[in-house]
Amino acid sequence: MILKCVLIDDEPLAREILAGYIERHKTIELAGSFSNALEGHEFLKHHPVDVLFLDIEMPEISGIDFLKALTQPPVTVFTTAFRDYAFEGYELGVIDFLLKPISYDRFCKAVDKVRDFLSLKKEEADLETSEDVPTFIFVKSGVQKIKLFFTDVTHIQGLKDYAIIHASSGKIVIKGSIKSMQELFPETRFIRVHKSFIVAKDKIRRMERNRIIIADHQIPIGRNYKAAMDRLITGH
């Protein structure tokens, strides 16, 4: 994996040295180099990177204040001529602290530390997403227990103490309230859109005013659920 990084340092020579190290290292590439934090901030808003090499003492805004202002900072390595900032850096979650003048060997150790951290983070994320994630449930309909894959379900309709599950194989009527259906069907795949309806997110074909179109079904969107639907559509 090639790591993308950004340099922010008001000293041209310091930027030039680190840029040379990055080019020499081969497993890390320079996405941007900036002489002040304001330019760097504008770049980071539109270009996510893996690593930020950040000087501390800069005009207008210090590296520490800049890092505090970032809502989702990349993995950060402080680069500075002053030892006194080490404690503050680690308090901010900085992964390493490079003291100028920076040698190539010390730079390589910092990159290795970043790579180890990102690899561990990815392993943890993979475990969280793969660990016992259910793909089906068994539902009881009359005297039968039916294996139902979540990917087959389009929507669920609640009728008092019963629920009608609409699936590609047909309708299944089971005993249970719409609220209990919410607990059975994972929120990563399904969303409640009305006091009587839950729909599969990936089966939504389109929205028209206050209704959802799924296959040949028109499902109303309740007033209390419209905000959740808007968030799903817009992504925030």
C-alpha positions in Angstrom: 0.0 0.0 0.0 1.4 3.4 -1.1 0.7 6.0 1.6 -0.3 9.5 0.5 1.1 12.3 2.5 1.1 16.1 2.9 3.9 18.4 4.2 3.1 21.6 6.0 6.2 23.6 7.0 7.1 27.3 6.5 10.7 26.5 5.9 11.4 25.7 2.2 14.6 23.7 3.0 12.7 21.5 5.5 10.0 20.8 2.9 12.7 20.1 0.2 14.5 17.6 2.5 11.3 15.7 3.4 10.1 15.7 -0.2 13.5 14.1 -1.1 13.1 11.4 1.6 9.5 10.7 0.4 10.7 10.2 -3.2 13.5 8.0 -2.0 11.3 5.8 0.2 9.1 4.5 -2.6 6.2 3.3 -0.4 5.0 6.8 0.3 4.0 9.6 -2.1 3.7 13.3 -1.8 0.1 14.6 -2.4 0.8 18.2 -1.5 3.4 20.5 0.0 2.5 23.8 1.7 4.3 26.7 3.4 1.4 27.5 5.8 -1.4 25.8 7.6 -4.2 27.7 5.9 -3.2 26.4 2.4 -2.8 22.9 3.9 -6.2 23.0 5.5 -7.9 24.0 2.2 -6.2 21.1 0.4 -7.1 18.5 3.1 -10.8 19.5 3.0 -10.9 18.1 -0.6 -8.1 15.6 -0.7 -8.0 12.9 2.1 -4.5 11.6 2.8 -3.0 8.9 5.0 -0.2 10.9 6.7 0.4 14.6 7.6 4.0 15.8 8.3 3.4 19.0 10.3 5.7 21.7 11.5 4.7 23.3 14.8 6.1 26.8 14.9 4.6 28.6 11.8 3.3 32.1 11.2 -0.5 32.8 11.5 -1.4 29.5 13.0 0.8 27.0 14.8 0.8 23.3 13.9 -0.8 22.5 17.3 -3.7 24.8 16.8 -4.1 23.6 13.2 -4.2 20.0 14.3 -6.8 20.8 17.0 -9.0 22.4 14.4 -9.1 19.3 12.2 -12.2 17.2 12.7 -10.7 14.1 11.1 -7.0 14.6 11.0 -4.8 12.1 9.1 -2.2 10.2 11.0 0.2 13.0 12.0 3.9 13.2 12.5 5.2 16.5 14.0 8.4 17.9 12.5 10.1 20.6 14.6 13.3 22.0 15.9 12.0 22.2 19.5 11.9 19.3 21.9 9.4 21.0 24.3 6.4 20.2 22.2 6.6 16.4 22.4 4.2 16.1 25.3 1.5 18.3 23.6 2.0 16.3 20.5 1.3 12.9 22.1 -1.7 14.5 24.0 -3.1 15.2 20.5 -2.6 11.7 19.3 0.4 12.4 17.1 2.0 9.1 16.2 5.7 10.4 16.1 7.8 13.4 16.7 10.7 14.1 14.4 13.3 16.5 15.7 15.1 18.7 13.0 17.5 18.2 11.4 15.8 14.9 10.4 17.9 12.0 9.2 16.6 9.6 6.5 16.9 6.7 8.9 14.7 8.4 11.5 12.2 9.4 8.8 12.0 5.7 7.7 11.3 4.7 11.3 8.4 7.2 11.5 7.0 5.9 8.2 7.2 2.3 9.5 5.4 3.3 12.7 2.6 4.9 10.6 2.3 1.9 8.4 2.1 -0.5 11.4 -0.6 1.7 12.9 -2.7 1.9 9.7 -2.3 -1.9 9.2 -3.5 -2.6 12.7 -6.4 -0.2 12.3 -7.4 -1.9 9.0 -7.3 -5.3 10.7 -9.5 -4.2 13.5 -12.0 -2.7 11.0 -12.0 -5.9 9.0 -12.7 -7.9 12.1 -15.6 -5.7 13.1 -17.2 -6.0 9.6 -16.7 -9.7 9.2 -17.3 -11.0 12.7 -20.5 -12.9 12.9 -22.5 -10.6 10.6 -25.8 -12.4 10.0 -27.1 -12.8 6.4 -30.3 -14.6 7.2 -32.8 -15.4 10.0 -35.4 -18.1 10.6 -38.9 -16.8 11.0 -41.9 -18.8 12.3 -45.0 -18.7 10.2 -47.7 -21.0 11.5 -46.0 -24.3 12.3 -43.2 -23.6 9.8 -39.8 -22.1 10.4 -38.6 -20.4 7.2 -35.0 -19.5 6.4 -35.1 -15.9 5.2 -32.1 -14.2 3.6 -32.0 -10.4 4.2 -31.1 -9.8 0.5 -34.4 -11.3 -0.6 -36.6 -9.0 1.5 -38.0 -5.8 -0.1 -40.1 -4.5 2.8 -42.1 -5.4 5.9 -45.6 -4.2 6.7 -47.0 -4.2 10.2 -50.6 -5.0 11.0 -51.3 -4.7 14.7 -49.6 -7.9 16.2 -48.6 -9.3 12.9 -46.1 -8.5 10.2 -46.2 -9.3 6.4 -42.7 -9.8 5.1 -42.5 -9.1 1.3 -39.7 -11.2 -0.2 -38.7 -12.3 -3.7 -40.2 -15.7 -2.9 -43.5 -14.2 -1.9 -45.2 -13.0 1.3 -44.7 -14.4 4.7 -47.0 -13.6 7.6 -45.5 -13.9 11.1 -46.7 -12.9 14.5 -44.9 -9.8 15.9 -45.2 -6.0 16.0 -43.4 -3.7 13.6 -41.2 -2.7 16.5 -40.1 -6.3 17.0 -39.3 -6.5 13.3 -36.9 -3.6 13.7 -34.9 -5.7 16.2 -34.9 -8.7 13.9 -33.8 -6.9 10.7 -30.4 -5.1 11.0 -30.4 -1.3 10.6 -27.4 -1.5 8.3 -29.7 -3.0 5.7 -33.2 -1.8 6.7 -34.8 1.5 7.6 -38.2 2.3 9.2 -40.1 4.8 7.0 -43.5 4.8 8.6 -45.2 3.5 11.7 -46.3 0.5 9.7 -43.4 0.0 7.2 -39.8 -1.0 7.2 -37.9 -1.1 3.8 -34.7 -2.6 2.5 -32.3 0.3 1.8 -30.9 -1.4 -1.3 -34.3 -2.1 -2.8 -35.4 1.6 -2.9 -35.9 2.4 -6.5 -36.9 6.1 -6.1 -38.7 8.6 -3.9 -41.7 10.6 -4.9 -42.7 13.3 -2.5 -43.9 11.4 0.6 -43.6 7.9 -0.8 -41.0 5.3 -1.8 -41.2 3.1 -4.9 -39.9 -0.5 -4.4 -40.6 -2.8 -7.3 -44.4 -2.4 -7.9 -45.1 -1.2 -4.4 -45.7 2.4 -3.2 -44.8 2.8 0.4 -45.7 6.0 2.4 -43.1 8.0 4.3 -44.4 9.0 7.7 -43.8 12.6 8.9 -41.8 11.4 11.9 -39.5 9.3 9.6 -38.8 11.8 6.8 -35.7 13.2 8.4 -34.1 9.7 8.6 -35.0 9.1 5.0 -33.5 12.5 4.0 -30.2 11.6 5.8 -30.1 8.2 4.0 -30.6 9.9 0.6 -28.1 12.7 1.1 -25.6 10.7 3.2 -25.6 13.2 6.2 
